[in-house]
Amino acid sequence: MCIPPIPEINRRLQVGYPDLRFHDLRHSFAVSSLQAGDDIKTVQENLGHHSAAFTMDTYAHVTETMRKASSEHMDAFIGILLDKLQCSN
């Protein structure tokens, strides 16, 4: 498979989308991957970053949807713990 050089990709993206750059797509991919639940190490590898810390610092924006999902996970976890405590009494 022949991959065109970055300037060629940028030129192609500008057809109909003058403000869209290659790294805009890369950023969207990274953030979408994290929001979809991909672990940070997998996203780091997919992007070719040296460290997961760099990937986290660059792409791991906490959104309201992510905050809500985290809250729901913790609520479920606490519910399980409370159920176990009640069963052991």
N, C-alpha and C positions, 0 to 999 in steps of 0.2 A: 504494500500500500504506500503510495506516495503522498506525503503530507506537505502541503505548500508552506513556504516560509511565512513567518508572522506578518510581515508587511502585506503579503498577498491575502492572508486571512482578514486582516484589518480592512483592506480595500473591499473585499467581498462583503463584509459586514456593513460597510457604509452604504451599500446600495439599499435605499429605503429606510435605513436606520443611521442617520449621520452622527448621532451622539453615542452609538453603541461601539464599545471597544472590546478587544479580545479579553482583557482582564475583567471587564464587566461580566462577561459570561462565566469566567473562571470564579469570580466572587459569588455569583448567583448559584453556581454549582456547589461550591463549598458550603454556603449558608443553607441551601436547600438540603444537602446531604445531612448536615448536623440536625436540622429541624425534623428530618424524616427519621432520625434515630440512629444514624450511622455513628459508630464510636470515633473518637477523635484520632485514634491511631490509624484507622482505616482511611479517614479523610486525609490525614497527613501523608500517608503513602501514595494515595491517588494523586495528590497535588505535587508530589516529589519534594516535599519540604524535609529539611534535615531534622527538625525536632517538632514534637507535638506542641510544645510551648509556643513556637512561632505561629503554628496554625491556630491555636486557641486565641492568641493575642490579636491575630489578624481577622479571623472569621467568626469567632464564637460570640455573636451578639445575642443577648438574651431578649427574646421577644415575649409579648404578652401571652401568646399561645404556649410557648415553652414554660413560662411561669405557671400557667394554669395546669399544664400537664404534670409539672413537678409537684404542685400542690395536691393534685389528685393521686399521684403515686404515694406521697407521704401519708395522705388520708387513709388510703387502702392499707398501707404498711402498719400504721398505728391501729387501725381496726383489727388487723390480724393479731397484733400483740395483745390488745385488750381481750380479744376472744380467747387467746391462749391463757391469759391470766385468770379469766373467769372460769375456764374449764379446770384449772389446777386448784381452785379453791373449793 
